[in-house]
């Protein structure tokens, strides 16, 4: 059996990847029609399959959106392979494993026959993303094909965070590479992870009908046991007082987790707007879950369009203003394989345990300074107690 999985595109999508680009749309990054089409496919999938996520990505600078679409589409493609109940669990696990293997094989080449992986590989090389950070998250998708059961919230949190944190980490790295670091203070680390717990719980409640239809119940026994009979009722897709109180309890918990005002304190207003808007959309989604009642077990609820518009309209204005005042660094294409650029003329030397920074993506080099003109000493000037620490990077930027 080949280690290349079935294509992750529908027939119409496969055709789209081989046709020339149509009328100009939102900016895309890419070299050549196939790569541009791959990015367009990722954008279209994001818009069609997760409108809320697409709306959030629209709040980012246009130059960053193709990378964010590629990351979302890749995560979603992998999840789709793992969730495809037309195949047995072993076959789904094999497909997920083959997708992961193919990705690692394709990264050094800079391309892929699969359009979603093609966009992801280009994004990783262009923005210098370390996709090895996704290793455990991807392996978890493969493990999940055998089903999941959580005894308590601690197990549930480990599962959810191991899956979400690496993908969100790469999104933050894209902003960092663009010159807008999304640094979090050490005291907000748990707040950040709890926010992602709220994202995960909202997603599970939204998809409850689809999961139950597949025999999945991704809630911890600790929560179900507080509402006797709820687990059996959910297994039968039966709305009952126990299920109603369970849902109310969980939406309240998720609402508290996604309401983290301290998370964006001191953050650049651009990404802060994205996070504030994400929290507002999640709360609107939780309101829709509460209002759905028995329909929650039949279909995924969605907020009304006017509710989303009320949240997104001012957010777009704030984001546009923030980015208009922010200079961005957009990396050039990274050409690999046969197109790999020549090595820098001057290798990065080391002195003791210190290493010079990597070359700038633009190719610019620092000016040459004759050795005789270099200073032979370093002066540290302090104009008050502990003032020296103002020149040291924050611990948060090192830790995160």
Buried (B, 14 or more C-beta within 10 A) or exposed (E): EEEBBEBBBEEEBBEBBEEEBEEEEBEBBBEEEBBBBBBBBBBBBBBEEBBBBBBBBBBBBBBBBBBBBBBBBBBBBBBBBBBBEEBEEEBBBBBBBBBBEBBEEBBEEBBBEBBBBBBBBBBBBBBBBEBEBBEEBBBBBBBBBEEBEBEEBEBBBEBBBEBBBBBBBBBBBBBBBBEBBBBBBEEBEEBBBBBBBBBBBBBBBBBBBEBBEEEBBBBBBBBBEEBEBBBEBBEEBBBBEBBBEBBEBBBEBBBEBBBBEEBBEEBBBBBBBBBBBBBBBBBBBBBBBBEBEEEBBBEBBBBEEEBBEEBBEEBBEBBBEBBEEBEBEBBEBBEBEEEEEEEEEEEEEEEEEEEEEEBEBEEEEEEEEEEEEEEEEEEEEEEEEEEEEEEEEBEBEEEB
